[in-house]
Amino acid sequence: MICLTGDLHHQSLRTGNQLHCELSELVVAQRFLRLLEEAKVKVSFFVTGRAAAEQADELRPIVDSEWVELGGHTYRCFSPALPHRIWKKLAGNYNGPAPYESLDVWRTVDILRRRFGRRIVLWRNHMYMHGPNTAWILAAHGIRLFSDGVRRNARGPEPHPAGLLSFPINVMPDHEHIFHAERSREWVARWQQRYAWRDDFGPDSYPIEEWTDQVLAGLAANEAAGAISNMIIHPITMYLADRFRSFERILGYLEGREVVHLGSLVDANVSAQGGAR
């Protein structure tokens, strides 16, 4: 069983990917979705509140697809960053004070409901930035599963004390591990020297063809181990890296497997120890 997920951001965020792309991120996501629809593969998209507020017309074709499930991805992606950096210094929590974080979640849940009639139960914070209050705040706003963080040995959703489920990504992520956009070999080397960044799949980035090989190997290893795969793929990353060519290799693998919406795991009898039962 595989869950394909992706994050979609508002264009006014002006990410490195967005600045390197001649199309808006949501238009790229529409093209990505057409490939999924042709292959009859489901996807769970985590969407920012400002994307719904500022680009509803571009988001509408995505929301309306029967193959798409929506989740929240914060309202404004922790921007501006300075107050969050200050709060991190003062309180050790980048997400900000609990009332602020709660308002951010409420605004995202509210606008996705008002604009598109979707009551979301899924959440992923921008940059996987999960604070000490996050799970309890999410639960209070009706979120039932969050997917923050990367843990390669995760086998499926795990109960959290706040009363919802946690399911980290367990297949090598794309954005941080692929050379693309501004992320040249030189840029990544400087970034590594400055931050010593790494996740559970290590610190390295790869040409997209090598990354694709590792993703396919990871999916096969999870399948052999009886684990549910939770993978993250950003449409704009796939577009910038090689115009979806490598993703079409991954899609060929997914077409022959059971690909489900992440939300379907909430009510299913699924455990991290035993997979689907």
N, C-alpha and C positions, 0 to 999 in steps of 0.2 A: 504494500500500500504506500502511495506517494502523495504528498501534499506539495503542490507547486504554488509558491507565493511570490509576490513582488510588492515593492513600495512605489507609490506615485506621489510626486511633490508638485506644489504650486510653482508656476513659472517665475513668479516674482521673487522666489528664493534665490535664484541666480546661482545654482550650483555649478561646479566645474563642468559636469556633464552637459548641463543646459547651455552654458556659454560656448561649448564646442559643437553644438548641434544646430543645424539650420532649421530644424522643426521643433515645435514645442514638445515637451516631454509627454503630454497627453495625446498629441497626434501620433507620436511614435508608439505609444501604448495601444492606440487604436489599430495600427498596422500589426503590432505584435499579437493582438487579440485575434485578428483575422486568421493568422496561422493556427492559433489554438482552436478556433471554431472549425476550420477545415479539418483539423486532426481530431476534433471532438474531445479535447482535453480541458479539464476544469482548472481554474486558477482562483486564488484568494488574493485580492489586491488590498493593501493597506494604504489608505488615502488621507492626505492632509485636509483639515477643515478649510483652509484657505483655497485649496484647489476647488472645493465645492462652491465656495463663496465667489471666487473670481473667474472660474472657467467652467461653469456648469454646462455650457453648450458642448464643450469638448469632452467633458466627463460623461455626459448623458449616454452616448452610444456604448460606453464601457459598462456603466451601471446597468443598462437595459439588457445586456447579453445574458442569456440563460447559463452561460458557462462561467460567469463571474460571480464571486462572493465578495462583499465589502467588509473591510475592517478599518479601524481608525489608526492614524499615524501622527498624532498630535495635531494641534490647530495650526501652529506656525513654525514648527521644527526648532523650538528653542531660540528663535530669533526675536530681537537682537541678542547676540551671545553674551555681551558684557555683563548684564545682571546675573546670568546663570554662572558665569565664571566667578563673580563676586560671592554669590551664595555658596558656590563650591568651596571657596577659600574660608568662608565664615562658618559654614555648617556641614561641609563635607558631602553636599548633596546638590548635584548639578541641576536637578529637576526643579529646584526652587521650593519655597514654603508650601506646605500641604494645601492651604486654600488656593494658592495660585495654580498648583498642579491640578487640583480638582476642577477649577474653572476651565482650564485648557481642555480637559477631558470632556466636560459638559458641553462646551462650545462645539467640539468636534462631533460628538454624538448627536447634538441637537440639529446642527446644520445638515448632516447626512439624512436625518429623519425628515426635516422640513423640505429640503430641496428634492429628495429622491424617494421619500417614503420608506427608507431602509432603517430598520432598528438593528444596529450592529451589536455583535457579541464578541468580536475579535479585536485585538489591539496589538500593535508593535510600536514602541517608541522610536523616534528618530535616533539614529546612531545606537540603537539598542540601549539607550540611556535609562536605566532602571534604578529608581531611588528607593529608600527605605519605606516610603509611604505609598509607592506606586500601586502595588497589588491591591491594597485595601481601598484605595481611591477608585481603581478600576471596578472592583466588585460592587462598590456603592453606586456606580453608574450603569450597572447591568452588564458589564463585560464578563464573559465566562471563560475566556481563554486568552492568554497573552503569549507572545512569541518573541521575547527579548533575549538577546545573547546567543552565543554559539557554543555548542557542546557536542563534539563529534560522537560521543558514546551515548547520547540520548536515544532512547528506544521508542518513546511515545509521550503523550501528555502525562504529566505528573500532578497530583493534587498539591495545592498550595494552602497554607494555613488560613489565608484570607477567604477561602471558600471557592476559588476558581482554579483553573488548570494552567500549568506552565508547560510550554513545549519549545525548548530552544532549537535553533537551526542545527541540523546534524549532517549537512552536506556542505562542502566547501562553498562559501559565499562568493559572489561574482565581483562586486565593485572593488573590494579591498585586495583581491588576489589576481586581477587582470590588468595588464598594461593597456591603457586606453585613455582617450581625452588628454588631460594634462598629466596623467599618471605614466610618464615615460620612465625608462630605467633610471635616468638621472634624478627625476623628481622623487621617485620612490626611495632611492638611496638617501637623498637629503632628508626625506620624511622619516625614514628609519633611524637615521643618525640623531635626529632631533627628539623623536618620541619613543624610540625603541618599541614600536608597536608590534603586537602579535595577537592572534586569536588562537583558538584551540586547533587550528589547522596550520599554525606556524606563522612566520613573518613574511613569507615570500610572495611575490607576484610573478605571473607567468604570461607568455603569449596566450591568446585565447584558445588556440588549438590544444596546448598542453593543459590548460585549465579544464577544458572540456573532457579530455581523457581522464583527468582525476575525478571530475564529477560523475562520469559514467561508471568509473570503478567504485566510487563511493555508493552510488545507488545500488550497484550489484552486490556490494558487500553488505549493505543494510538488508537487502532482500534475502540474502543467504542467512543472515543472522535472525531473521524474523522481526526486524525493527521497522517501524514506520519512518519513511524518509520525509523530512521537512526541509525543503530547499527554497532558497531565495534567489530570484533572478530579476534584475531590473531591466525592463524593456529598453530603456535608453542606453544602458551599458552594452547590451547585445547589439544594438544598432550601431553605436559608435565603434565598437571593436571590429566587427566585420559584416555589418548589414544583415545580421541574423543568420549567417551561414552556419556558424557553430551551433547556434541554438536549434537549427533544423536537425542537426545530428542528435541533440538531446531529445527533441520532439519525436524523432523516430523511435527512440527507446521508450518514451512515455506512452506512445500510441499502443504499445503491446502490454501495458501494465494497468493496474487499478489506480487511477488518479482521482482523488476525492477532494472536496472542499475541506479546508481545515475545520470549519465549523461543524462538519458532520461528526467529528470526533467528540464533540461536547456531550451529545446525548447518547452516543454509541457506548457500548460496554467495552471500553478500551483501557488498557493499563500499560504503564511503562515497562512492566516486567514481562508481560505476555503478549503484547501486541493486540490485534483484534481477536475477540473470542466469540 
